[in-house]
């Protein structure tokens, strides 16, 4: 039998291993003076064999190489995320432990009944494990996470990386978003639930049933955090019906969305009934529209009973108080009704006045709503007399306090109970953040104009382009869902009253809708060139 040839290097390794084994058997020390270890046993370590230090280093090197390659491919969103992270760290260091607003103590202690208080659940869970610093930290993490989810959803829909990154940039860099994340308020959780619901619906072109149900639950939960979330059922159902798959599947998808959407709301209302005796999300009915109605009303021609006539504000009161002041200010003409009448009768009377204005003078009301909605698209952040002061959503050089429920005494009491240290401001960081915000560190109105026009074009292509391919149709449907969701939330908010705080959902809906619209438009041009 022929002896197989062994390469010289390999033969040397075998001879060395044999000699080492013989030395070990004879009790002789190895030539190196160290414990004998055959070179054959050492060779795998040098080659990076599993289970050795070299193997771990090799795997770590490959993992690091993969990470760097991924960062290089997604360099733009990486840069934007780093910028967003730096801004959030500066914000948390500038204002310790958190910022308080007038409504903050409602979520820390008591509901008051005017708004849903689903925010109390995550707030309490965070405070069980940490203090108020942790509340701000978690909310800042949510801000970063929303940007990542928006980016990934657009990539899955075929977007270019640069376009998806630009769509995620507003929520990362907008200073008004940074300020609300630092504040004990439910807005960030509302945004996060909306993004989660839309992402679940859009993660696959044809979402499985469990994803559809989870999306409905997420959107329904948003209504327990901010009641305006109730309106999100409409765009979700429109998307469910339009997503195709046959009429049975479309109806089944829409029905599942409705049932899943209603589930968290019914659970919330059931808990509310057991605690307060009232089966409802909040006690704000049509009386909550009094501010909008009173500010728009022409009292000279309005036909209401004499008992309601005193609710008509004077021109001076309209100019001084605006929608928000007419609803909440102690000098509003409606306050006497709540002070002098039983609660149920006062609520009924105010609601009747509100309905009279909306039914008799709808054009005046609609004109006021449109004028407020247009403010989002202005070049600068503009306000009208009587609007909620925009300064409440801007960084200040000193720690801000607000009457009546965020005074120094109440803020100190909350911090003493929940921890985080005395309220403090780092003056240099606060000045930087304020300068950044007032100097243009927010999403400009013209960008929203472009996003809305692109989203409209993309959404209308569902009707105009009857022969669109499946991919173009899926992109247009995603555009429609983002656009309708943003438009519905913003419009309903403006019907109640205008506040720059209520415009924040535009950050998570309109830029993605615009990016998807751009994809639809570019796809149409490509198909024309190819056809």
MOKABEL-V342856 format. One record per pair of residues at least 6 apart in sequence whose ideal C-beta (glycine too) atoms are under 7 Angstrom apart, sorted by the first residue. I is the first residue (numbers start at 1). GAP is how many residues later the second one is. D is the distance in whole Angstrom. If there is no record, write none. Layout:
i:I gap:GAP d:D
i:I gap:GAP d:D
//
This chain:
i:13 gap:26 d:5
i:13 gap:27 d:6
i:13 gap:30 d:7
i:16 gap:23 d:5
i:17 gap:21 d:4
i:17 gap:22 d:6
i:17 gap:23 d:5
i:20 gap:10 d:6
i:20 gap:16 d:5
i:20 gap:18 d:5
i:21 gap:17 d:7
i:23 gap:7 d:6
i:23 gap:13 d:6
i:24 gap:12 d:5
i:30 gap:6 d:4
i:44 gap:8 d:6
i:45 gap:7 d:4
i:45 gap:8 d:7
i:45 gap:9 d:5
i:46 gap:8 d:6
i:48 gap:6 d:5
i:48 gap:7 d:5
i:48 gap:10 d:4
i:49 gap:6 d:5
i:71 gap:7 d:5
i:74 gap:87 d:6
i:76 gap:85 d:7
i:76 gap:86 d:6
i:76 gap:89 d:4
i:77 gap:74 d:5
i:77 gap:88 d:4
i:77 gap:91 d:6
i:80 gap:85 d:6
i:80 gap:88 d:7
i:80 gap:89 d:5
i:80 gap:92 d:5
i:81 gap:63 d:6
i:81 gap:66 d:7
i:81 gap:91 d:7
i:83 gap:89 d:7
i:83 gap:90 d:6
i:84 gap:60 d:6
i:84 gap:63 d:7
i:84 gap:88 d:3
i:84 gap:89 d:6
i:85 gap:59 d:6
i:87 gap:86 d:7
i:87 gap:91 d:6
i:88 gap:52 d:4
i:88 gap:55 d:7
i:88 gap:90 d:6
i:88 gap:93 d:7
i:90 gap:339 d:5
i:90 gap:342 d:7
i:90 gap:343 d:6
i:91 gap:87 d:5
i:91 gap:91 d:5
i:91 gap:342 d:6
i:92 gap:44 d:5
i:92 gap:45 d:6
i:92 gap:48 d:7
i:92 gap:90 d:7
i:93 gap:333 d:6
i:93 gap:336 d:6
i:94 gap:331 d:6
i:94 gap:332 d:5
i:94 gap:335 d:4
i:94 gap:336 d:5
i:94 gap:339 d:6
i:95 gap:87 d:6
i:95 gap:304 d:7
i:95 gap:330 d:6
i:95 gap:335 d:7
i:96 gap:324 d:7
i:96 gap:325 d:6
i:96 gap:327 d:7
i:96 gap:328 d:5
i:97 gap:34 d:7
i:97 gap:35 d:4
i:97 gap:36 d:5
i:97 gap:39 d:7
i:97 gap:318 d:7
i:97 gap:323 d:3
i:97 gap:324 d:6
i:98 gap:34 d:5
i:98 gap:37 d:6
i:98 gap:38 d:5
i:98 gap:84 d:6
i:98 gap:85 d:7
i:98 gap:86 d:5
i:98 gap:322 d:7
i:99 gap:83 d:5
i:99 gap:84 d:4
i:99 gap:301 d:7
i:100 gap:84 d:6
i:100 gap:306 d:4
i:100 gap:311 d:5
i:101 gap:82 d:6
i:101 gap:84 d:6
i:101 gap:291 d:7
i:101 gap:301 d:6
i:101 gap:305 d:6
i:102 gap:300 d:5
i:102 gap:303 d:5
i:102 gap:304 d:5
i:103 gap:82 d:7
i:104 gap:80 d:4
i:104 gap:81 d:6
i:104 gap:302 d:6
i:105 gap:300 d:5
i:105 gap:305 d:6
i:105 gap:309 d:6
i:106 gap:6 d:5
i:107 gap:10 d:6
i:107 gap:12 d:5
i:107 gap:13 d:5
i:107 gap:16 d:6
i:107 gap:77 d:7
i:107 gap:79 d:7
i:108 gap:76 d:7
i:108 gap:306 d:6
i:111 gap:6 d:4
i:113 gap:169 d:6
i:113 gap:170 d:4
i:114 gap:168 d:6
i:114 gap:169 d:7
i:114 gap:170 d:6
i:115 gap:112 d:6
i:115 gap:167 d:5
i:116 gap:107 d:7
i:116 gap:108 d:5
i:116 gap:109 d:6
i:116 gap:110 d:7
i:116 gap:111 d:5
i:116 gap:152 d:7
i:116 gap:165 d:5
i:116 gap:166 d:5
i:118 gap:103 d:7
i:118 gap:106 d:3
i:118 gap:107 d:4
i:118 gap:150 d:6
i:119 gap:67 d:3
i:119 gap:70 d:6
i:119 gap:106 d:5
i:122 gap:67 d:6
i:123 gap:12 d:7
i:126 gap:8 d:5
i:126 gap:9 d:5
i:126 gap:12 d:6
i:127 gap:8 d:7
i:127 gap:291 d:5
i:131 gap:287 d:6
i:131 gap:288 d:3
i:131 gap:289 d:4
i:132 gap:283 d:6
i:132 gap:286 d:5
i:132 gap:287 d:6
i:132 gap:288 d:4
i:133 gap:287 d:5
i:135 gap:49 d:6
i:136 gap:45 d:7
i:136 gap:46 d:5
i:139 gap:42 d:4
i:139 gap:49 d:5
i:140 gap:41 d:5
i:142 gap:46 d:5
i:142 gap:50 d:5
i:143 gap:28 d:6
i:143 gap:34 d:6
i:143 gap:38 d:5
i:143 gap:45 d:6
i:146 gap:25 d:5
i:146 gap:45 d:6
i:146 gap:46 d:6
i:146 gap:49 d:5
i:146 gap:362 d:6
i:147 gap:21 d:4
i:147 gap:24 d:5
i:147 gap:25 d:5
i:149 gap:46 d:5
i:149 gap:50 d:5
i:150 gap:17 d:6
i:150 gap:18 d:5
i:150 gap:45 d:7
i:150 gap:358 d:7
i:150 gap:362 d:5
i:151 gap:13 d:5
i:151 gap:14 d:6
i:151 gap:17 d:5
i:153 gap:46 d:5
i:153 gap:49 d:5
i:153 gap:50 d:7
i:154 gap:10 d:4
i:154 gap:13 d:6
i:154 gap:358 d:6
i:154 gap:361 d:6
i:154 gap:362 d:7
i:155 gap:6 d:7
i:155 gap:9 d:5
i:156 gap:47 d:6
i:157 gap:45 d:7
i:157 gap:317 d:7
i:157 gap:318 d:6
i:157 gap:321 d:5
i:157 gap:359 d:7
i:158 gap:313 d:7
i:158 gap:317 d:6
i:158 gap:361 d:7
i:159 gap:356 d:6
i:159 gap:360 d:6
i:163 gap:352 d:5
i:163 gap:355 d:6
i:164 gap:351 d:7
i:166 gap:349 d:7
i:167 gap:344 d:4
i:167 gap:345 d:5
i:167 gap:348 d:4
i:170 gap:273 d:4
i:170 gap:337 d:5
i:170 gap:341 d:5
i:171 gap:6 d:6
i:171 gap:336 d:5
i:171 gap:337 d:6
i:173 gap:268 d:7
i:174 gap:268 d:5
i:174 gap:269 d:5
i:174 gap:333 d:6
i:175 gap:220 d:7
i:175 gap:258 d:7
i:175 gap:261 d:6
i:175 gap:262 d:4
i:175 gap:266 d:4
i:175 gap:267 d:6
i:176 gap:217 d:5
i:176 gap:266 d:6
i:176 gap:324 d:7
i:176 gap:328 d:6
i:177 gap:327 d:6
i:177 gap:330 d:6
i:179 gap:214 d:6
i:179 gap:215 d:7
i:179 gap:216 d:6
i:180 gap:7 d:5
i:180 gap:8 d:6
i:180 gap:213 d:7
i:180 gap:321 d:7
i:180 gap:324 d:6
i:181 gap:7 d:5
i:186 gap:39 d:5
i:186 gap:40 d:6
i:187 gap:314 d:7
i:187 gap:317 d:6
i:189 gap:36 d:5
i:190 gap:32 d:5
i:190 gap:35 d:5
i:190 gap:36 d:4
i:190 gap:39 d:6
i:191 gap:313 d:7
i:191 gap:314 d:6
i:191 gap:317 d:5
i:193 gap:25 d:5
i:193 gap:26 d:7
i:193 gap:28 d:5
i:193 gap:29 d:4
i:193 gap:32 d:6
i:194 gap:25 d:7
i:194 gap:28 d:5
i:194 gap:38 d:7
i:194 gap:291 d:7
i:194 gap:311 d:7
i:194 gap:314 d:6
i:195 gap:313 d:5
i:196 gap:22 d:4
i:197 gap:18 d:5
i:197 gap:21 d:4
i:197 gap:22 d:4
i:197 gap:25 d:7
i:198 gap:283 d:6
i:198 gap:284 d:6
i:198 gap:287 d:6
i:200 gap:7 d:7
i:200 gap:11 d:5
i:200 gap:14 d:5
i:200 gap:15 d:4
i:200 gap:18 d:6
i:201 gap:6 d:6
i:201 gap:11 d:7
i:201 gap:14 d:4
i:201 gap:35 d:7
i:201 gap:38 d:6
i:201 gap:280 d:6
i:202 gap:276 d:5
i:202 gap:279 d:7
i:203 gap:8 d:6
i:205 gap:269 d:4
i:206 gap:39 d:7
i:209 gap:47 d:6
i:212 gap:41 d:6
i:212 gap:44 d:5
i:212 gap:45 d:6
i:213 gap:43 d:6
i:213 gap:47 d:4
i:216 gap:20 d:7
i:216 gap:40 d:7
i:216 gap:41 d:4
i:216 gap:44 d:3
i:216 gap:45 d:4
i:217 gap:43 d:5
i:217 gap:46 d:6
i:217 gap:47 d:6
i:219 gap:10 d:7
i:219 gap:13 d:5
i:219 gap:17 d:6
i:219 gap:42 d:6
i:220 gap:40 d:7
i:220 gap:41 d:4
i:220 gap:42 d:6
i:220 gap:43 d:6
i:220 gap:44 d:4
i:220 gap:45 d:5
i:221 gap:43 d:5
i:222 gap:7 d:3
i:222 gap:10 d:6
i:223 gap:6 d:4
i:223 gap:7 d:5
i:223 gap:42 d:6
i:223 gap:58 d:7
i:224 gap:40 d:6
i:224 gap:41 d:6
i:224 gap:44 d:4
i:227 gap:54 d:6
i:227 gap:55 d:6
i:228 gap:261 d:6
i:228 gap:264 d:5
i:228 gap:265 d:6
i:231 gap:257 d:4
i:231 gap:258 d:6
i:231 gap:261 d:5
i:232 gap:253 d:6
i:232 gap:256 d:7
i:232 gap:257 d:7
i:233 gap:25 d:7
i:233 gap:28 d:5
i:234 gap:254 d:6
i:235 gap:246 d:6
i:235 gap:249 d:4
i:235 gap:250 d:5
i:235 gap:253 d:6
i:236 gap:21 d:5
i:236 gap:25 d:7
i:237 gap:17 d:5
i:237 gap:20 d:6
i:237 gap:21 d:7
i:238 gap:246 d:6
i:239 gap:238 d:6
i:239 gap:241 d:7
i:239 gap:242 d:4
i:240 gap:10 d:7
i:240 gap:13 d:4
i:240 gap:14 d:4
i:240 gap:17 d:5
i:241 gap:9 d:5
i:241 gap:13 d:5
i:242 gap:235 d:6
i:243 gap:7 d:7
i:243 gap:10 d:6
i:243 gap:234 d:6
i:244 gap:6 d:7
i:265 gap:16 d:7
i:268 gap:13 d:7
i:269 gap:10 d:5
i:269 gap:11 d:6
i:269 gap:12 d:6
i:272 gap:6 d:6
i:272 gap:7 d:7
i:272 gap:8 d:7
i:273 gap:6 d:4
i:285 gap:62 d:7
i:285 gap:66 d:6
i:286 gap:65 d:4
i:286 gap:68 d:5
i:286 gap:69 d:6
i:287 gap:60 d:5
i:287 gap:63 d:4
i:287 gap:64 d:5
i:287 gap:67 d:6
i:288 gap:208 d:6
i:289 gap:65 d:5
i:289 gap:207 d:7
i:290 gap:36 d:7
i:290 gap:37 d:6
i:290 gap:44 d:6
i:290 gap:60 d:5
i:290 gap:63 d:7
i:290 gap:64 d:5
i:291 gap:32 d:4
i:291 gap:33 d:6
i:291 gap:35 d:4
i:291 gap:36 d:3
i:291 gap:206 d:5
i:292 gap:31 d:5
i:292 gap:73 d:7
i:292 gap:76 d:7
i:292 gap:203 d:7
i:292 gap:204 d:6
i:292 gap:205 d:6
i:293 gap:60 d:7
i:293 gap:61 d:4
i:293 gap:64 d:4
i:293 gap:65 d:6
i:293 gap:72 d:7
i:294 gap:17 d:7
i:294 gap:19 d:5
i:294 gap:32 d:5
i:295 gap:23 d:5
i:295 gap:27 d:6
i:295 gap:28 d:5
i:295 gap:31 d:6
i:295 gap:73 d:7
i:295 gap:91 d:7
i:296 gap:61 d:7
i:296 gap:65 d:7
i:296 gap:68 d:5
i:296 gap:69 d:5
i:296 gap:72 d:4
i:297 gap:15 d:6
i:297 gap:60 d:5
i:297 gap:64 d:6
i:298 gap:63 d:6
i:298 gap:66 d:6
i:299 gap:13 d:4
i:302 gap:10 d:7
i:302 gap:54 d:6
i:302 gap:55 d:7
i:302 gap:58 d:6
i:302 gap:59 d:7
i:303 gap:57 d:6
i:304 gap:49 d:6
i:304 gap:52 d:5
i:307 gap:42 d:7
i:308 gap:41 d:6
i:308 gap:44 d:7
i:308 gap:45 d:5
i:310 gap:23 d:6
i:311 gap:22 d:6
i:311 gap:23 d:6
i:311 gap:26 d:7
i:311 gap:42 d:5
i:313 gap:13 d:6
i:313 gap:20 d:5
i:317 gap:16 d:7
i:318 gap:68 d:7
i:319 gap:66 d:5
i:319 gap:67 d:7
i:320 gap:66 d:7
i:321 gap:8 d:5
i:321 gap:11 d:6
i:321 gap:65 d:5
i:322 gap:62 d:7
i:322 gap:63 d:6
i:322 gap:64 d:1
i:322 gap:65 d:6
i:323 gap:63 d:6
i:323 gap:174 d:4
i:323 gap:175 d:7
i:324 gap:62 d:7
i:324 gap:63 d:7
i:324 gap:64 d:5
i:324 gap:173 d:5
i:325 gap:7 d:6
i:325 gap:61 d:6
i:326 gap:6 d:5
i:326 gap:8 d:7
i:327 gap:170 d:7
i:334 gap:16 d:6
i:337 gap:9 d:5
i:337 gap:12 d:6
i:337 gap:13 d:6
i:338 gap:8 d:5
i:341 gap:8 d:7
i:357 gap:8 d:7
i:358 gap:7 d:6
i:369 gap:125 d:5
i:369 gap:126 d:6
i:372 gap:122 d:5
i:372 gap:126 d:4
i:373 gap:117 d:7
i:373 gap:118 d:7
i:373 gap:121 d:5
i:375 gap:7 d:5
i:375 gap:123 d:7
i:376 gap:69 d:6
i:376 gap:72 d:6
i:376 gap:127 d:5
i:376 gap:130 d:6
i:377 gap:68 d:4
i:377 gap:71 d:5
i:377 gap:72 d:5
i:378 gap:67 d:5
i:379 gap:65 d:7
i:379 gap:66 d:6
i:379 gap:67 d:6
i:381 gap:9 d:6
i:381 gap:61 d:7
i:381 gap:119 d:6
i:383 gap:7 d:5
i:387 gap:111 d:6
i:388 gap:111 d:4
i:390 gap:110 d:5
i:393 gap:107 d:5
i:393 gap:108 d:5
i:394 gap:40 d:7
i:394 gap:43 d:6
i:395 gap:35 d:6
i:395 gap:38 d:4
i:395 gap:39 d:4
i:395 gap:42 d:5
i:396 gap:34 d:7
i:396 gap:38 d:7
i:397 gap:30 d:7
i:397 gap:33 d:5
i:397 gap:34 d:6
i:397 gap:37 d:6
i:398 gap:27 d:6
i:399 gap:24 d:5
i:399 gap:25 d:7
i:399 gap:26 d:5
i:401 gap:6 d:6
i:401 gap:7 d:5
i:401 gap:10 d:6
i:411 gap:12 d:6
i:415 gap:7 d:7
i:415 gap:8 d:7
i:443 gap:64 d:6
i:448 gap:58 d:6
i:448 gap:62 d:6
i:450 gap:64 d:6
i:451 gap:59 d:4
i:451 gap:60 d:5
i:451 gap:62 d:6
i:451 gap:63 d:3
i:452 gap:58 d:6
i:452 gap:62 d:7
i:454 gap:60 d:4
i:454 gap:63 d:3
i:454 gap:64 d:5
i:454 gap:67 d:7
i:455 gap:24 d:6
i:455 gap:28 d:4
i:455 gap:55 d:7
i:455 gap:58 d:4
i:455 gap:59 d:5
i:455 gap:62 d:4
i:457 gap:60 d:5
i:457 gap:64 d:6
i:458 gap:18 d:5
i:458 gap:21 d:4
i:458 gap:58 d:6
i:458 gap:59 d:3
i:458 gap:62 d:4
i:458 gap:63 d:7
i:459 gap:17 d:7
i:459 gap:20 d:5
i:459 gap:21 d:4
i:459 gap:24 d:6
i:461 gap:7 d:7
i:461 gap:15 d:5
i:461 gap:59 d:5
i:461 gap:63 d:7
i:462 gap:11 d:7
i:462 gap:14 d:5
i:462 gap:15 d:7
i:462 gap:18 d:6
i:465 gap:59 d:7
i:468 gap:8 d:7
i:472 gap:48 d:6
i:472 gap:51 d:5
i:475 gap:41 d:6
i:475 gap:44 d:5
i:475 gap:45 d:5
i:475 gap:48 d:7
i:476 gap:44 d:5
i:478 gap:38 d:5
i:479 gap:34 d:5
i:479 gap:37 d:4
i:479 gap:38 d:5
i:479 gap:41 d:6
i:482 gap:27 d:5
i:482 gap:30 d:5
i:482 gap:31 d:4
i:482 gap:34 d:6
i:483 gap:30 d:4
i:485 gap:24 d:5
i:486 gap:19 d:6
i:486 gap:20 d:6
i:486 gap:23 d:3
i:486 gap:24 d:5
i:486 gap:27 d:6
i:489 gap:16 d:5
i:490 gap:13 d:7
i:490 gap:15 d:6
i:490 gap:16 d:6
i:493 gap:9 d:4
//
